[in-house]
Amino acid sequence: MNKEVSIKKIREEAEELYREGKFFCSEAIVYSIKENFQLDMPDEMVAMASGFPVGIGKSKCLCGAVSGGVMALGYFLGRTKPGDSKVAKTLELANELQQSFKDNHKVLCCKVLTHGMDMGSGEHKKQCIAFTGEVAEKTAEIIVRELGLINIDEAMGA
């Protein structure tokens, strides 16, 4: 695992993957985190994010970007053994991520966030690209902070 990352690069790459139509929000976040942290994460972890775009399976419930960020946090900080108590910290960090999004946008509901927009239109796509970048950045910030890693943007004064 890479111990030094550029949070700015993670955000930009997640946005670009969505902008170019290579991945949707949740997939772009998981992929960008995987690549930039140079994780020995199976590609199937990215595939697990494929059902979350457009509010979980196009149901327009929970914003897919938030779902992708929570998945990435769980990869680094979640439990893998029954009864492991570190789940409490993972839940706290997932709450921090979703609260940050709610503080910025009032809601987590895709239907509300995209109300009145034509799905796939310029306005909708622009907004979701921004959400993808925002959540990728916040997720990376939490991971870097919690694991004591280095954000090279800060080290370089960016």
C-alpha distance (Angstrom), angle and dihedral (degrees) to the residues before:
residue distance angle dihedral
M1 . . .
N2 3.76 . .
K3 3.83 110.1 .
E4 3.81 93.7 -164.7
V5 3.80 122.1 54.5
S6 3.76 139.5 165.4
I7 3.79 107.5 -123.0
K8 3.80 88.3 -167.0
K9 3.82 89.9 56.5
I10 3.82 91.6 48.7
R11 3.81 89.6 53.9
E12 3.80 93.9 45.6
E13 3.80 94.2 47.5
A14 3.81 93.2 48.3
E15 3.80 90.0 50.5
E16 3.79 92.3 47.3
L17 3.81 93.4 49.2
Y18 3.80 88.8 54.9
R19 3.82 94.4 40.9
E20 3.80 91.6 53.1
G21 3.80 92.2 47.5
K22 3.80 93.2 -118.1
F23 3.81 93.2 122.8
F24 3.77 138.5 1.8
C25 3.81 121.3 -119.5
S26 3.81 102.5 -80.8
E27 3.81 93.2 41.2
A28 3.81 92.6 47.6
I29 3.79 91.6 53.0
V30 3.81 95.3 48.7
Y31 3.82 91.4 44.4
S32 3.81 94.6 48.1
I33 3.81 91.8 48.0
K34 3.83 90.4 47.4
E35 3.79 93.8 49.9
N36 3.80 99.0 41.6
F37 3.79 95.8 45.3
Q38 3.84 86.8 43.5
L39 3.78 91.4 -131.7
D40 3.75 125.5 -173.2
M41 3.79 85.8 -131.5
P42 3.79 118.1 144.5
D43 3.79 115.5 -115.0
E44 3.78 86.7 -119.6
M45 3.82 87.5 74.7
V46 3.80 88.0 65.8
A47 3.80 88.8 46.5
M48 3.82 89.0 54.7
A49 3.81 87.2 64.0
S50 3.81 92.8 57.0
G51 3.80 95.2 89.7
F52 3.80 96.1 56.1
P53 3.83 104.8 69.2
V54 3.79 121.0 109.1
G55 3.77 92.2 24.4
I56 3.84 99.7 -46.7
G57 3.77 111.9 -39.0
K58 3.80 93.9 -9.4
S59 3.82 91.0 -61.4
K60 3.82 88.7 123.5
C61 3.81 92.7 -133.0
L62 3.81 117.2 120.0
C63 3.82 115.3 17.3
G64 3.81 107.5 -101.0
A65 3.79 92.4 -137.9
V66 3.79 90.6 60.2
S67 3.81 89.5 48.1
G68 3.81 90.9 52.9
G69 3.79 91.6 49.1
V70 3.79 92.0 50.6
M71 3.82 90.0 49.8
A72 3.81 90.7 52.6
L73 3.80 91.9 48.9
G74 3.78 89.7 50.8
Y75 3.79 91.3 52.4
F76 3.78 91.6 58.2
L77 3.77 101.9 31.6
G78 3.80 108.9 17.9
R79 3.75 129.0 103.8
T80 3.79 126.9 -98.7
K81 3.81 99.6 -177.6
P82 3.80 126.1 67.2
G83 3.78 112.4 -100.6
D84 3.81 95.3 13.5
S85 3.80 106.1 156.0
K86 3.80 95.4 -146.3
V87 3.80 87.6 86.9
A88 3.82 87.9 85.5
K89 3.81 91.3 63.1
T90 3.81 91.6 44.8
L91 3.80 90.6 52.9
E92 3.81 90.0 49.0
L93 3.81 91.5 52.4
A94 3.81 93.4 44.9
N95 3.79 87.4 52.1
E96 3.81 89.9 50.4
L97 3.80 89.9 53.5
Q98 3.78 95.8 48.2
Q99 3.80 92.1 43.0
S100 3.79 90.3 53.4
F101 3.80 89.1 53.6
K102 3.82 91.8 46.4
D103 3.79 91.0 48.8
N104 3.79 88.8 55.3
H105 3.82 99.2 40.1
K106 3.84 106.6 18.0
V107 3.84 94.7 -128.3
L108 3.81 143.0 42.8
C109 3.80 94.9 -148.4
C110 3.80 113.9 113.5
K111 3.81 90.9 -154.8
V112 3.80 91.4 58.5
L113 3.81 94.2 40.4
T114 3.81 91.5 53.0
H115 3.83 98.6 35.4
G116 3.78 110.9 148.0
M117 3.80 93.8 9.4
D118 3.77 125.3 120.0
M119 3.81 105.1 -121.6
G120 3.77 109.1 -113.1
S121 3.80 92.8 14.2
G122 3.78 122.3 131.2
E123 3.80 93.4 -98.8
H124 3.81 93.5 47.6
K125 3.79 94.3 44.8
K126 3.81 93.2 46.8
Q127 3.81 90.9 52.0
C128 3.80 94.2 47.4
I129 3.80 92.2 47.3
A130 3.80 87.7 54.7
F131 3.83 91.8 47.5
T132 3.81 89.8 49.7
G133 3.79 92.1 52.7
E134 3.78 93.6 43.9
V135 3.80 93.7 51.7
A136 3.82 93.6 42.5
E137 3.80 89.0 53.1
K138 3.81 95.1 47.1
T139 3.81 91.6 45.4
A140 3.80 91.3 51.5
E141 3.81 90.8 47.2
I142 3.79 91.0 54.3
I143 3.82 92.6 46.8
V144 3.80 92.7 48.2
R145 3.80 91.8 47.6
E146 3.80 96.4 45.3
L147 3.80 95.6 45.5
G148 3.80 95.2 41.0
L149 3.80 92.7 -119.7
I150 3.78 128.1 152.9
N151 3.79 125.6 -101.5
I152 3.80 100.3 -151.9
D153 3.81 89.8 -158.7
E154 3.81 88.8 68.7
A155 3.79 92.4 41.2
M156 3.82 89.2 54.5
G157 3.81 93.1 43.7
A158 3.80 93.1 -114.0
